[in-house]
C-alpha cells in the first residue's frame, strides 16, 4: 500500500478512517505525480492556446489578489488545517529545538543560500538574479502544508511553523529585502537594487492565504467535535472533505501555469537558467534541514515538517512584489513565475524521498 493515501487519514489514532479514505482516494493519491504533471501541462497549454485567457484570469482580482488562485489555495489548505489537533499545539510550542531550528533555517540560512546561488548561477543576468533573491525572502505559508501532509509530517508542528513564518514575514520581509538587495551587495562591491513593498501588502497576503483557512479549520474542528464528538469528526467528517485538498492543489497549479504559460514557454532558455539555482536551492535546503532535524534528535514527522517548511517558498508573494516593484513583463517577475514550475515537481519528488527515508527511520507494520 502506498504511503501517500495515508495522508488523508484524519489522525494517527483514527484507526477506522484509513481503510475508508484509502479506498476512496487511492487512485488520486497513487498517481499524484501524474495528475500534477497533467495539471502543469494543461495550464501551460491553456495559457498559450486560449487567446486572452491570461488577461481574463488576471482581471479577476480584488486589490491585487487573484481570486482564482486565492480560491484554489483556500480549498487546498482548509482540509489539512481542519485535521490539525489544536489541543496538541502546546507540545510543539514547547519544542525549542524545532522552533529555533526553523527560525534559523527560514530567516537566516534560506535567504543567504538563495542570495549566494543567484550570484553564482546568474552573475550576468541582474533582473533574474534579483527576482530569485526576492523568492528566497518569501518563506512558504501556504502550499507547504500539503507537501508536509503528503509526506506524513507532523500537522500540528506544520501549523505552528507556518504561523511563525507568517509573523516573521510581515516583520522581516522588507528589511531583509533592503539588506540582500542593497546593503550586502554594497559591502561586497556588487551592483545594488531597490525593493519597494509595503508591510500591509505582505500582511494582507498572510491574512488571506493563511489566516482565513486557519480560522476556518480551527472553528470546524471545535464546532464539529462539540456537536458530534471527536470519533465522528475524525472518522466520518474529515474523510469526506479530505479529497478537496488535492483537488485544490491541482486547480491552483492549472491556474498558476495558465496565467504564466506564455511567459514560460516563450523564453525556454531563460527558464532553464533560472531553474538551475532553484533546483540547487530546494536540494540544499531540504537535505540540510532534514539532516539538521535528525542531528537535533527530532522524530521523523517533525524532521519532515522542518525540511518542507524550510525548502518551500511563497511564490505568490514573490511574484506580487516583483510585479509591483519592477513591472509585469520584468525579468524579476519571470524569475518568480518560474518558481512554481520548478517547485512543484521538485517538492513532489522530495515527498517520495521523505517517505522512503521514513521507512528506514521508522519502519511501519505491514
N, C-alpha and C positions, 0 to 999 in steps of 0.2 A: 504494500500500500504506500502511495506517495505521501511524503511529509506535508506537502503544501495543502491538501484538503483539510488537514488537522487544524489549520489556522482559522477555519470558520467555526470551530467549536467555541462555545461561549466561554468556557472556563476549563482549566485543567482538572477541576474537580467534578465537572458535569459529565459523568460517565455516559449517560444515555444519549447525550446530544451528538456524540461523534458519529455513530452509525447513521443517524438521520441526515446530518449535514453532508457527510461524505457521499451518501447515496444520491443526494440532490445536486451536489456541486462537483462531483468527481470529474466530469468531462471538462467543465470550465477551468477548474484548477489544474488538472493534469496537463492540459495543453495551454497553460497560461502564456508561455513564451510565443507560441504560435499566434494566439489572439493579440498579444501586444504587437508583434511584428505586423500582423494584418491591420491593426488599428493605425500604426505609424504609416504603413503604405497607403491605406485608404485616405488618411489625412493629406499626405503629400500629393497623391493623385487628384483628390478633390480640389486642393488649393491651386493646382495647375490647370485642371481640365474644366472647371466650372468658372466661367468669367464673372468677376465681381464678387466671388464668394468671400474672399478675404476681407474686402471692404465692407461687405454686408455684416460679417461677424464682428468686425471692429466697431461698426456703428452701434451694435447692441451693447452699450455700456452706460454706466452711471458714474459720473465723477471720475472717469479714468479707469474704472474697474470693469473688466469684460464680464458680462453676465453669463454667457455660456461657460466660460472657464470657472467662474465662481460657482455656478450650479454643479458642474462636474466634481470640483474639489469638495464641496459640501456633501454631496451624495456619497463620495468616496470615503470621507473621513467620519461621517456620522456613525455608521455601524460599528467601526472599530472603537470609537470613543464611547459608544454605548456599552461595549463589552468590558470596559475598564472597571475594576473593582475599586471604587473611590475610597472605600473604607480601609484599603490597604496602602494608601499613599504614604502614610507615616513611615512605613518600612523602607520606602525609597528616600524620602527626605532625610532620614537618619543615616543614610549610607554616604558618608563623606567621601569615601574612595570613588564612588560613582560620580557624585556631583562635581567634585574638584577635577577629576579626570575629564569630564565632559566640558567644563568651562575652559580648561587649558587647551583641549583639542579644538574646540569650536572657535574660540576667540583669540587665542594666541598662535597656535600652530597652523590651523586651517588657512587663515588669510596670508600668513607668511609663506606657506607652501605654494599657494596659488600665485603669489607675487613672484616667487623665485621661478616657477615653471613658466609663467607668462614671459618673463625676460629671457629665459633660456631658449624657449621654442619660438618666440615671436619678437626677436630684437629689432627686426626691420619693419614691423607692422604695428605702429603705435596705437591705432584705433582698436584693433582686435586685442592687443595686449591690455589696454585699459578696460575693455569690456570683460575680459577674463578676470581681472583684478576685482571688478565690481561683483562678478559672480562669486568669487571667493569670500567676499564680505557678507553675502546674503545667506545666512545659515538656514537650513531647512526647517520649516514649521508645519508642512502640510503632507506632501506625498510620502515622507519618511515613515509616517505611521503605518502605511500599508506595506512597505518593504519590511518593516520590523515585524508586522503581524504574519506575513508570509514566511518569514524566517523563524517563526516561533520564539520571538524575543519576548521580553517582559513588557506587557502592555502598560502596567502601572508606571514602570520606570520610563517608558517612552512618553507617556502623558506628562510626567514631571519634567523630563529633559526638554521636551518641545516647548512647554510653558516657560521654562528657564531661558531657552533660546529666544523666545519671543520678547521677553523683558529686556534681555541684553541687546536684541536687535533694535528696539526702539531707542535705547540709551546710547549704544556704541556705534551704530552703523555710520552715521555722518562723521563722527570723529575718526573712525578707522579709515574711512574714505579719504579724508583730508591727509591722514598720516601716510597711507600707502601710495597715494597718487601725487602728493605734493612734498611732504616733509622728507620721507625716506629717500625718494629719488634725488632730492636736493642734496642730502647728505652724501649720497653715492656718486654725485656728479652726473646723474641721468636726467633725461627730459622729464618735465613735470606736467601734470594735468590738474584740472579742477573738477570738483563734483558738487553739483547744486541740487540738493534734495532736502525737503523739509521733514522735520520729525513727525508731523501729522501724516504725511504720505506713508511713512513706514508704519506708524501706529495703526492707521486705517487698514493696511494690508494685514497686520497681525489680528486686529479685531474681527475682520471679515473671515479670513481663511483659517483662523484657529479659534477665536472667541465664540463664534456662532455654533460650530459643530461641537465644541467642548461643552458649552452650556446645554445644548440640546441633548448630548449624550448623558451628561450628569443628571438632568431632570428626568430623562426617560428611565434611567435605572432607579432613581429614588422613587418616582411615582409608580413605576411598574412593579417594583418589589413590594411597595406599600400596599398596592391594590391586589396583587395576585400572589405575592410571595416569590422568594428567590428561585425556587425549583422551577416554577412555571416560567419565570423570566428567562432563565438560562437554558432551559430545555425546550421551550415552546416559542417564545418570542424572538430571541436572538437568532436561532437558525432561520427564521423567516426573513429577517432583514439583512442577514449576513451577505447574501449574493450581491446586494446593492453596492457594496464596497468595490468589488471587482468590475461591475458594470460602470460605476462612476469613474474608475481608473481608465477603462477603455474609452469611454466618452471623452474624458479630459484629453487623452492622447490624440484622439481624432481631431478635436477642436484645435489644440495647440499646433499640430502639424498642418492642418488646413489653413490656419492663419498665416503660417510662415512657409508654406510649401514652395512658393515661387522664389523666395529669398534663398532657401536652402538648395533647391535643385538648379538654380541659375548660376551658382558660384561653387561648383563642386571642389575645385582646388582649394579655395579659401576655407571651405568647410573642413577639408582634410587637415589643413594647417591648424585650425582651431581645435580639431578633435584630439590631436596628439597630446597636448598638455592636459586636456580634460581627462583622457584615459589614464595618464600618469597620475593625475590628482586623485581620482577615485581609487586607484590601486594603492597608492601610498597611504591615503587617509584611512581607508577601510582596513587594510592589513596591519598598519601601525596601531590603529585603535583596538583591533581585535587582540593583537599581541599585548598591548598595554592592559587590557581587561583581564587577560589570563595572568599576567605578572602581578596584577593588583589583587588576585585571588577572587575575582568575581565569578559567579557561576556562568554557565553557557548563556542563559536567557539575558542576563544583564550585560554580558560581554557583547552579544549580538546587538543589543539595543545601543550600547555605546558606539559600536562600529558604524551602524547605519545612521545614527543622528550626527556623527562627525563627518561622514562621507557625503551626505546629501546636501543640496543647496536649494534655496528659494529662488528658482528661475523667474517666477512671476514678478517678484520684487526687482530682481536684477534687470529684467527686460524693461520694466516700467521706469526705473531710474535712468537707464541708458537712453531710452527714447525721450524722456523729459529733458535730459541734460544735453544730449548730442543729436537728437532727431531720429525720426522713424527709419530713415534709409542709411543711417550711420553704420560704420564698421563696429562700433561699440554695441549697437543694438543687435547686429548679426551675431556677434560672439555670444550674447545672451540667448538668442534664438537657437543656436546650435546646441546649447546646453542640454535641453531635454532629449534631443536626437541621440546624444551620447549617454546621458544619464540613464535613460530608461533601460536599454539593453544591458548596460554595464551593471546596474544595480540588480536587475533580474538575474544576471549571471552570478553576482555575489550572494544573492539569496540561496541559490543552489550550492555554492561553495560553503556558505554558512551551515546549511542543513547537512552537508557531508561532514563538516567538522563537528557538528552536533552529535552525529552517530559515533564519532571517535571519542569525544569528550564525555558524552552522556548516553551510553548505549540504551536503546529503547527495547522494551519487551516485544516479542513477536505478536 
